[in-house]
Amino acid sequence: RPLIFKHIIQTGDITNSIDSIKIINLSSEKCLLSMIKKMLILDNNNFVIMDKNGVYEFSSEGSFVRQYGGKGRGPNEYIALTDISCVDGRLYILDGMNKVLVFNTSNGKFVKNITPVWDRQPRRQDGMAALASGGFYIFSANVNMEQDRAAQRCLYEFDANGRQVASCIPCNSFTIPFAPTYQGVNNSTLPKPFNDEVIMRIDENGVMPAYRLDFDGRFAPVTALYKGGTADMKSYLNSNYYKNIVYISETENYLAFHATGPAQSAYGYICNKSTGRGVVLQAQDQRTIPTLFLCGDAEYLYFALNIYNDRNLQERTDPLT
């Protein structure tokens, strides 16, 4: 049975809840990071970061180690950089053009390409979860509520050769195709919830419920659907429900995630796994997004800050300048 976390709105100083803080300055001499989308922690405690331009590895102290692949049509290149996942010394890069690249994280060498072979026509490819067996899952968001709704699934499993072997988790409601998968503990992956408040865990044992989030009956039900268009998106986000659970991270003892509340209010949660109690982070204007944790190890939750000593360097990486 999944753990249950009660939803209690409380905004307060979390200073007393923090044991320690460490700052790791990432070297920017070899690459210019911009709009970081995902972060993974390798078995050697190095970081792998995916931004809008590429995939890079940094040491646990922040020094640049290597870049994985690059944009292009070559065997170790990608056209539509979509997601990354790692397990047992292998880094998987999902190219949204129906291609998976595999690299060895011990030396950075390219291993192989895998072309997913679908039972039917290829689905959307929004995220992935690598498995120790060499296989993987692909997350496919449901963004068109009128297309093949009865047969729509969120997760598709592939073997090490790229052949589809299963599909699971009916996706009857709209799913925002944004940040769909996150690194969990013990070589697992935590996908964003699909139709309800349950956070699943993907590993070699399959897809199992890990956590149930209790929003006192105010989580967006299947009937609160987005059917298309900008106006409907605004209505969905402004609805009097909690929805869009994203940026899920965990340590051995804590779970963190972000949720959109009524009227697009933004909340960040950090909960103790044993008690289900924790803190809720919310800005004074209720709209500014709180700290978004990107990943976690046994003890720490990690997020990224854009801090530059060189103004010219900041302008080169800031998409608004």
N, C-alpha and C positions, 0 to 999 in steps of 0.2 A: 504494500500500500504506500502511496506517496506521502511524504511529509506535508503537513498543512501549516501554512503561514497565514495568520489573521491579518487582515488589512486594517491598520490603525493609523489614521492621519495624525501625525504629530511632527512639528517642525521645531528643531532645537539645536543647540550647540553640540556637535559630535566630538569635540575635543577630548572629552573624558572617555570616549569609546575607542580612541586610537592608541594603540600600544607604541607604535613607532612609524616614522616616515623616512623614506630614503629617496633621493633624487639621483637619477642616472642620466647624465648628459650624453646624448647620442651624437657621435661624430658626424658632421655634415660635409666633410671634405670630399668624399667619394660619391655622395648622392644628395639630392635636395628633396627632403621629404615634404609632401604636401597632401592635405586631406587624407590622413591616415584612416583606413577603412577597417583594418583588422590586425590583431597582434596575437602571435602564438609564442609559447615558451617551449624550447626544445629540452630533451633529456639532460643536456649539459648546461642548462639554465641560460643559454643564449636566446635572443629574441629574433623572431621572424616577423617583419612588418610588411603589410601590403598597403600601398597608397594608390592614388589614381594613376601613377606612372609605372610602378613595378613592384617587385618582391625583393626585400633586402634582409640580410642577417646581420645582427650586431651582437657583440659579446655581452656577457652579463655586466661588464663595466661600461659598456656603451661604445666601444670602438667598432668601426665598420669591418665586417668580415668578408662578405661577398654579396653579389646580386645573383638571383636565380632567374634564368631565362631573360626574355625581353620581347618587345613587341615586334611582330613579323610573322612570316608564314613558314619559317624553318622548322625543323623537327623539335628543337628545344625553345620554340617561341610561341607566343599566343597573340590572338587578334583581339579578343574581348576578355580581358582579365576580370574574373568574376569572384573567385573565392580561393582560399587556401586551407589545407588541413594537413596535420602531420601525425605520424604514428611509427614507433619502432625505427627511428632513423631514416624515415622516408618522408619527403615533403611532396604533397600533391597540390598541383595548381589547376584549377578549373577554368578552362577557356569556354566561354559561353557559346562558342561556335561548335559545340559537341566534340570537345577534345579535353583530355586530361594529361598533364605532364607530370612525370615522376622524377624526383631528384634525390640523391643520397646526401643527407645533411652532414655526414662526417667529413666529406671532402668537397661537397658542392657539385659533384659530377651528375650530368644528365643520365638517367637510367633508360627511360622509354616514354613513348606516347601511348595512350590508350584511347581508342575511339569507342564511346559507348554505343552498343547495339541494342536498340529498343525493340520491345515486342511489337509495338505499333509505331506510329510516327513519333519522332523525337518531341519531348515536352520542353517547356521552359527550363532553363538551367540557372538557378539563382544561388545555389549553395551546395556544399558537399561535406561529407563526413568520411574520412579514411578509416579502414579497418586493418587490424594486424594481419589478417589473412591475405592482404593484398587487394581485396575488393573495396568497394566504397558505396555510399548512398549519395544520390543527387536529390536535392530539395527543389521542388517545382511549385512555385507560388500559383495560387488560383486567382488570376486577375480578370478573367472573363467569365462572369457568372452565367452567361447564356450558352457557353460552349461545352458540350459533353459533360454536363454537371454531374450526372449520376456516376460516371466512371472516373471522375477526377480524383487523383491521389496526390498527396504532398511529398511522399518519399518513395524513391525507386532504388532498389538494391541491384548492384552489378558485381560480378565476380572479378577475379584478378585479370581476366582476359577482356573485360568490358562488356560481357553479355548480361542482359537483364535477367535476374533470377526471381525477383519478387517486387511487389509494390504494396504499400500499406498506408494507413492513416487517411481515411476519407477526408477530403477538404471541401466541405459543403458551403463554407462561408468565404468571403473575400479575404485574401491575405496580401498585405503590403509586401512587395518583393524587395525589402530593404533589410540588410544585416540579418540573414535568416539563421545562421549557424555560429556556434561559439565553442571554444575549447573548454572541456570539462576536466575533472580530475581523472587520473588513472587511464589515460589514453581513450577518453570518451569524448563525445560531442553532445552539446545541448542545443537542439533546434528551438526556435521561437515557438510558442504555443500556436496551435492551428485553429481549433474551434472553441476551446474552452480555457480554463485556468490551469491546465496541467502542463508542466514542463517535462518533456520526455528526455531520456538519455539513450544515446546510440553507442553501442560497443559490440564486442564479439558475441555477446549474449543476445543481441537483437535490439529491438526498440521497446523500451520499458518506461513506465511512468516514474519520475524521480521526485517531483515536487508538485503539490497542489496549492495554488494561491487563492486565498479566501478574500474576495472583495465584497462580502456581505450581500451577495446576489446582484451586484452592480457591474459585473463584468459583461461586456457586449455579447449578447446572445446571438445564435445563428440567424435570427430574424433581423438583426440590426446589420444589414448588408450594404456594402458599397456596390452599386450597379454600374458605375461608370460616369466620367465627366468631372470637371473641376468643382462644380457646384455640389455634386453628391459627395465628393471627398470632403469638402468643408463641413457638410452636414454630418458625415460620419465622425469626423474628428471632434466636432462640437457636441456630439450626442452626450446624453447624461449617463454615460457608461465609462468604465475603465477598459482600455483596449491597448493593442499594439505593444505587447511585452517585448522589449529588445534589450540589447547590450547585457546579456546574461553572463555573469562570471561567478566563479566559486573558488574558495580555498578549501582546506580540509574541514574547516568549521563554519564558514560563512558563505551565504549566497547573496549576490547583488544583481539587481536588474533595474530597468527603467520602464515606466508605464505612462501612457497618456490618459489623463483623467477627463472629467466633464469640462466642456468649454476649452478644450485643448490645453488644460493645465498639465504641467510636467512634474513628475515625481521620480526620485531616485530612492531605491530601497537597499538596505543592507541588513540581512536577517541572520540570526544564529540558527544553524541547522538543527540543533538539539532542542531548543526551546521555541523556535518560531518567532521570537521577539527580536526587535532591532530598532533601527532608526529610519526615518523618512526624510529625505532631503528635498527642499523646495525653495526656489528663489522667491524674493519678496514680491516680484511682479507675477508670480505663479506661471509665467510663460517661458522664462529663460531656462534652458535645459540644464539640470544639475550635472555634476561630474559624471561622465560616462566611463565606467570601467571597461576595459577592452579584454582583459584576461586576468588569470590568477595562478599562483603556484600554491604550495602547501600553506604559506603564511600570509602572503601579500596579494592585494588587488592592485592592478596596474592601470593607469590612464596616461594619456599623452598631453603634454603642454607645448605650445609653440612659443619658445623663448629664444630670441636671437640677439647676440651682441652686435651683429652686423646689420644695420638697417637695410643696406642693399640686398643682403641675403634674404631678409624677411620679405622684401617686396618681390623677389623672384619666386618665392614659394607661396605667397598669399594670393589666393584666387581672386580677391577683391581689389587688388592693386594692379 
